[in-house]
Amino acid sequence: MTPAESIYFSVIALALLIIILLIAFIFRKRKKCVLAIIILLIISYISYIVYYPTLKIKTHAERYIQLEAYLNQTHPNQQFSVTPEHFEPGYTVGQFSVHAMETPQIGVNLRVDKHGKVTQVSTWTKEEYPTQENLWKVIEFNLFEEYTLDKNIPLITKKDFWFNGDGLTVFALEVDDSPTIAVFTYSTAGYSLQHFVEGKAGEMISIETENFVFAYMDEKYTGEAATITTKSGEQYELNPDNQKMKLTVIHIAK
């Protein structure tokens, strides 16, 4: 029994005690009647406690069916994993973990109330603390708006990767075919996304941060040699034949 359920049954017991005292006072001259009512109330209370686990199982099963009907109605062309189908200790009656079959690494917790209304109470991911090379994967979960079952997760592909000994970590990515540069700081104590630059397909994008300039040309880039001008006025020329689909790293002398 959970602490909330203990409080729930304690409140019922207190209410019964008050009712018993009132009945005993009102019908104090009819002791047999009072005794019979008290025994009936106590038996009912004990029976409810004994039946309560079964009630939770039945209620959860009914709400599971309601949730499946809701998902079939709102997302007819998708398949979902919904757990737990059967109530188990440690879970909340009517609350389910749901994820689309194609995205098992991210999902939502949905609650079905006594009226059959479905609401999202939270999101979840199975991501663990990322390695430095896999740091880019946290973008799809943390950069964009809160995830819902209606949300399309962008397709993010790592194209190139660079890091230095100070924890500066940079990725050349494609986000739904858009060239992107993501700059992180990283250590065993934590990580943080510092910059996120997204361009259009066929563009060359760049960013200057700390003592570096980072540039990226995707495979659709059709321009000739591109020139990067730093904040200090220095210019660097990038040759697409050599640098397309690669993260270009230029160290700037200060």
Secondary structure as UniProt FT lines:
FT   HELIX           3..26
FT   TURN            27..29
FT   HELIX           31..74
FT   TURN            76..77
FT   STRAND          80..83
FT   TURN            89..90
FT   TURN            93..94
FT   STRAND          95..100
FT   TURN            101..102
FT   TURN            104..105
FT   STRAND          106..112
FT   TURN            114..115
FT   STRAND          118..125
FT   HELIX           132..138
FT   HELIX           139..142
FT   TURN            149..150
FT   STRAND          156..163
FT   TURN            165..166
FT   STRAND          168..175
FT   TURN            176..177
FT   STRAND          178..187
FT   TURN            188..189
FT   STRAND          190..198
FT   TURN            201..202
FT   STRAND          204..209
FT   TURN            210..211
FT   STRAND          212..217
FT   TURN            219..220
FT   STRAND          226..229
FT   TURN            231..232
FT   STRAND          235..238
FT   HELIX           240..243
FT   STRAND          247..251
//
